[in-house]
Amino acid sequence: MKLAYALAVLSVFLAATNAQYKPAPCREDACWTVKCIQYTNETCPDGVIIPNGGYCGCCNACRTKIPPGGDCSELITSSNAPTSACAPGTECKEHCHKGWICQ
């Protein structure tokens, strides 16, 4: 009996630790009550403003700018909401020897 209980607890623990971040689905009226920060070059001086990149696409987002040639693997491999973006004019692409970089 103790072994069955231990195995049940272990399986729940393993399932919980392997769960990936998945944002909650957005309701149709999600944006009605959201107050957005109006990002400008002054309020997001070292970042990239992503149109509709915030919660449920309601607001713009300010993300840390990854320079050309910079590592952007977190954008591809992370299951969390992104906190950075490639600099304008570049995209996160796989490079044969360097992994994922903004180019």
C-alpha positions in Angstrom: 0.0 0.0 0.0 2.8 2.4 0.9 4.5 1.6 -2.4 1.4 2.3 -4.4 1.0 5.7 -2.6 4.6 6.6 -3.2 4.3 5.8 -6.9 1.2 7.9 -7.2 2.8 10.8 -5.5 5.9 10.4 -7.7 3.9 10.3 -10.9 2.0 13.5 -10.0 5.3 15.2 -9.1 6.9 14.2 -12.4 3.9 15.3 -14.4 3.9 18.7 -12.7 7.6 19.3 -13.2 7.4 18.3 -16.9 4.4 20.6 -17.6 5.2 23.4 -20.0 4.0 27.0 -19.7 0.9 27.5 -21.7 -0.9 30.8 -21.5 -4.6 30.7 -20.6 -6.9 31.0 -23.6 -8.1 34.5 -24.2 -11.8 35.3 -23.9 -13.5 37.3 -26.5 -13.9 40.2 -24.0 -10.4 40.0 -22.6 -9.3 43.4 -23.8 -12.3 45.3 -22.4 -10.8 45.8 -19.0 -7.0 45.8 -19.8 -5.2 49.1 -19.3 -2.3 49.3 -21.7 1.0 51.1 -21.2 1.5 53.3 -24.2 5.0 52.4 -25.2 7.1 55.0 -27.1 10.8 55.3 -27.9 11.1 57.2 -24.6 9.4 54.5 -22.5 11.1 51.6 -24.3 14.5 53.2 -25.1 16.6 50.0 -25.4 13.9 47.6 -26.5 11.7 46.7 -29.4 8.0 47.6 -29.4 5.9 44.6 -30.5 2.5 45.6 -31.7 -0.2 43.5 -30.0 2.6 41.5 -28.3 1.1 41.9 -24.8 -1.6 40.0 -22.9 -4.0 38.4 -25.3 -2.8 40.8 -28.0 -4.6 43.6 -26.3 -1.6 45.9 -25.9 1.8 46.5 -27.3 4.8 45.0 -25.5 8.3 46.3 -24.9 10.9 43.6 -25.2 14.6 43.6 -24.7 16.4 44.0 -28.1 18.7 41.2 -29.3 21.3 42.7 -31.6 22.1 41.2 -35.0 24.3 38.1 -34.4 22.9 37.7 -30.9 21.7 34.5 -29.5 17.9 34.2 -29.8 17.5 30.5 -28.9 15.2 31.4 -26.0 12.6 32.6 -28.5 12.6 29.1 -30.1 13.2 26.8 -27.2 11.4 28.5 -24.2 7.9 27.6 -23.3 7.5 31.0 -21.4 6.2 34.2 -22.9 9.1 35.9 -24.7 10.8 38.9 -23.0 13.1 39.7 -25.9 13.0 40.1 -29.6 15.4 40.4 -32.5 16.3 43.9 -33.5 14.2 45.5 -36.2 15.1 44.2 -39.7 16.4 40.8 -38.3 14.8 37.5 -37.6 15.7 34.6 -35.4 17.1 31.9 -37.7 19.1 28.7 -37.2 22.8 29.0 -38.1 24.6 25.7 -38.7 27.4 26.4 -36.2 26.1 29.1 -33.9 22.6 27.8 -33.1 19.7 30.3 -33.3 20.8 33.9 -33.9 19.2 37.1 -35.0 20.2 37.7 -38.6 
